[in-house]
Amino acid sequence: MTNIPVFLTAPIVMVYCILAGGDLMAEPRGVARNFRDRQEAIVYAGPGRETSEPVDLDEVLLGYFGPAMEENSAEGDLWCAAQMAIDEANAQGGYRGVPFRLVSAWSESPWQAGVQQLASLVYKDRIWAIVGGIDGPSTHLAEQIAAKARLAVISPVSTDKSANLAGVPWIFSCSAGDHLTAPRLCAAIAEREGKRPLVMVESDRHDSHQFASELRKCLARRHLALEYHIQFHAGDLQPDQAQLQHLIAKIVQANPGAVVIVAGSSSSGILVRQLAAAGYGGPIFGAPPMGRRIFLREAGRAAEGAVFPLASRVVANGNCSAWHSFASRYQDHYGRTADGAAGKMFDAVTLLVEAIHTAGLNRVKIGDALRNLAPWQGVTGSIAWDPVGANTGLVQLGTIQGGRLKPLGQ
């Protein structure tokens, strides 16, 4: 049995002393170095690039930190998109005739069994890179492993800005971070907020908390008063539970001029539908999960007019041939509509495959190639990294019109 390093069972704080080839310890004592978070890249200059490529491989294994399922769910959408990218790469010859294979590591308890499975893939099965996680917390877990194992993690859908600020040079985030999306949503709220109370409803999940924190800071800078801030447990949003009706009653009783919902796609859809049933007809704003297919399925007609950041501008613009081609293939294969998150996953895997073709089978060089291939054009538009590996793509707001996703203002 392969021994997994003990460090994987606890959070890691790592400080890299190699910045662009320099040694921090070489600076004179007493000289302060100010690290300007996103303005300075952490460059790995250590060993690993000299390692020879293995021979006689039967397949090229890529780790996937998420559930391997094709069911009609948000998680299922992501796995389907990732697997489709692998199938298409193999149809084009794989890696020099050797097929790629996506290997999932997951558990209902990702902090324990899930991360142990992922570590086993890294140290025992010798995967070449990690795709994922499927949200902010799982991306942080994958980051902890990458910090020691020196292999790339490409995160398709996490918007947690802190994942790219941990000093790990192998983390790449394909979706715009909360620090980019929250100001755009705040500007729209400022235009429409009106004179009655502004109410924020926030899930207790990690990603919702991160986005809500960024949005509250933006609202404060614009001197917009948040009269009511209501938090709820995501597991309470079941139609037959009294907690849901109690939550809806609290929101409606506040007589809000606008409601901001910061929650997952399913929870957001349930809240929007129940608010409409309770008689609320005012403006609704939301976080990026409102742009996912599951939100529209849960909210139904009540989703009309909701405003939220888009995962990708091209998904809603309707004028991108690459997106239309992907969406058509996805629909034909899985019998359901592709959303922006599925497109981001497809792009992440496709970009990783291209990086492997460029770098060869060398973990450190694959990370180099991921960084150097940008700006890179995918089905969801351009991916261009900032110095710490986060996508700098422009953020556009979207809405629902006639049951379809549209750019705001179109």
HELIX and SHEET records of a PDB file:
HELIX    1   1 VAL A    6  THR A    9  5                                   4    
HELIX    2   2 LEU A   24  ALA A   26  5                                   3    
HELIX    3   3 ASP A   37  GLN A   39  5                                   3    
HELIX    4   4 ALA A   74  ALA A   91  1                                  18    
HELIX    5   5 PRO A  110  GLY A  114  3                                   5    
HELIX    6   6 VAL A  115  TYR A  123  1                                   9    
HELIX    7   7 GLY A  136  ALA A  149  1                                  14    
HELIX    8   8 LYS A  161  LEU A  165  5                                   5    
HELIX    9   9 ASP A  178  ARG A  192  1                                  15    
HELIX   10  10 HIS A  206  ARG A  221  1                                  16    
HELIX   11  11 ALA A  234  ASP A  236  5                                   3    
HELIX   12  12 ALA A  242  GLN A  253  1                                  12    
HELIX   13  13 SER A  265  ALA A  277  1                                  13    
HELIX   14  14 PRO A  288  GLY A  291  5                                   4    
HELIX   15  15 ARG A  293  ALA A  299  1                                   7    
HELIX   16  16 GLY A  300  ALA A  303  5                                   4    
HELIX   17  17 ARG A  313  ASN A  317  1                                   5    
HELIX   18  18 SER A  321  TYR A  334  1                                  14    
HELIX   19  19 GLY A  340  ALA A  359  1                                  20    
HELIX   20  20 ARG A  363  LEU A  373  1                                  11    
SHEET    1   A 2 ILE A  18  LEU A  19  0                                        
SHEET    2   A 2 GLY A  22  ASP A  23 -1                                        
SHEET    1   B 5 PHE A 100  ALA A 105  0                                        
SHEET    2   B 5 VAL A  60  PHE A  65  1                                        
SHEET    3   B 5 ILE A 130  GLY A 132  1                                        
SHEET    4   B 5 VAL A 153  SER A 155  1                                        
SHEET    5   B 5 ILE A 171  SER A 173  1                                        
SHEET    1   C 4 TYR A 228  PHE A 232  0                                        
SHEET    2   C 4 LEU A 198  SER A 203  1                                        
SHEET    3   C 4 ALA A 258  VAL A 262  1                                        
SHEET    4   C 4 ILE A 284  GLY A 286  1                                        
SHEET    1   D 3 VAL A 307  PRO A 309  0                                        
SHEET    2   D 3 LEU A 397  GLN A 401 -1                                        
SHEET    3   D 3 ARG A 404  PRO A 407 -1                                        
SHEET    1   E 2 TRP A 376  GLY A 378  0                                        
SHEET    2   E 2 GLY A 381  ILE A 383 -1                                        
END                                                                             
